[in-house]
């Protein structure tokens, strides 16, 4: 069996490496027209939540470390639909930190984790996210931006239901 190797062909035209398209096919290729011309397609690929919670409940938690109050709350409905979460470091605005948010199922398995940058809110640092996800428990912690394993405040956990 003969082995063929293509070495050093970068930058060559497709025809030079045997990848030429037959002229008959190339000539008939034209713009593609959808079968249903009235159909629209969204090219918006942002993360869009698959569910929408109608938050009608609120749970909060707080702790103090080095004379800095860290507080958090979740908005939720039912036993497992978390609409969003908000957390604050009260006092001077804190730079170089992110909030780590972990979402857990009713069985205790971690189902999602996100990192959120904080914004200045008066003299506090505020972290806000809209999860719109199914979860039974949410835990927030403030971590160093350059080392997510370095937990500086928290974790605080709230459960739904």
N, C-alpha and C positions, 0 to 999 in steps of 0.2 A: 504494500500500500504506500503510495507516494504522499508525503506531507508537503503542504504548500504553506509558506509563511509570508505574511505581509509585513515587511520591516521597512520603516522609514517612509511610509506613504502619507504621512500627515501633510495636509496642505495641497494634495493633488486633487484634481477634479474627479468626480465620481466615475466618469468614463475611463479614467486612467487605471482604476482599480477594478474594472469589470462590473460596475454598478449602473451602467447606462440604462435609461428608461426607453423602451421601444417607442419610436416616433409615432406609431399609430395611436398608442395610448396617450401620449403627451398631447397630441393634437386635439383629441376629443375631450380632454379634461377642461372643464369650465367651472364657473361658479356654481356652488351647490344651492339649490332652491328647496326650501322645506316643502313637504307634502301639504301641510296646512299653513298657508301663508299668514293666517291670523294668529298663530301661536307665538307667544313671546317667551323669551328665555332670559332669566336674570343672570347677570354676570357678577352680582354682588356676592363675594365669597367670604364675607365677614362671618364671625361666629354668631349665628342666630339661635336663640334658645328654642328647643323643641317643645317646651311646655311653657305655660304661663301660669304662675301661681297668683292667686288672689289673696295677698297677705292680709290676714285679719287677726293675727296673733304676733306677739312680740316677747322675746326672752332676752335677758341681759345677764352679764357677769362682770366682775371687776376684781382687780388685785392691785396691790401697791408694792413696788420694789424700788429701793433707793429714793424714797420720797416722791416717786413719780407714779401717778395713777394710770393704770391701763384698763380701759373698759371696752366692752364689745356688746353688740346685740345682733340678733337675727330677726328677720321678718319671715313669717311662714304661715301656711294654712294646712289644715288637716294634720295628719300624723307624719307626713314626710315630704311636703312640698316647700322647699326653701326658696323664697323670692330673692333675698339678698342679705348682706351682712355689712355692718359698719363697725369700725373700731377707732379708738382715740388713744393717743399718748398725751395726757394732759400736762401742760407746762410749756417749756420752750420747744419750738419747732425742732424736730430731730432729723438731721440729714444722714445719709449713708445707711438707711434702714428700709426694710420692706416688711410687709405683712405676709405671713404664710398662712393660708387658709386651707384646712383639710376638711373634706366632707366624708362622712361615714354612713354606711347602710345600717338598717336595723339590726343586722347580724354582727356589726362591728367591723366590717371590712372597709378599708379606705377605698373610696370610689373616685375621688378627684382631689387634686392639690393645685393651688394657684399661688402666685406671688404677685403682690400689688404694691406699687409705689405709693408713698404718702404725699399728701398735699397739706399746705399750711392752712390752718383753720383757726383764726384768732392767734392765740399763743399755744395752740396744740397742733399735733400732727394727726390728720384724719385719713383713714383708709376705707374706701367704699368699693363694693362690688355687687353686681346684680347677677346672682347665680342662676336663678330659674331652673332649679334642678331638684331631683328627688334625693333626699338625704334625711337621715334620722338625727344625726348629730353633726355639729359644725364646731371646729376648734381653730381659734385664731392665736397666732404668736407673732411677736415682732422679732425679726432676725436681722443680722448684719447683711447688707446688700452684697458684699463680696464673699460671704460665707454663710450659706443658708442653714448650716448645721449649728451655728452660733445663736441660740435662742437667748434674747436679751430680756423680753417680757413675755409672760404667758407660759404655757398656753391657757387660754380661757375656752371653755366648752359650753355650748348650749344644746339642749335636745328639743326636738319638736314633739308635739302631742301631749 
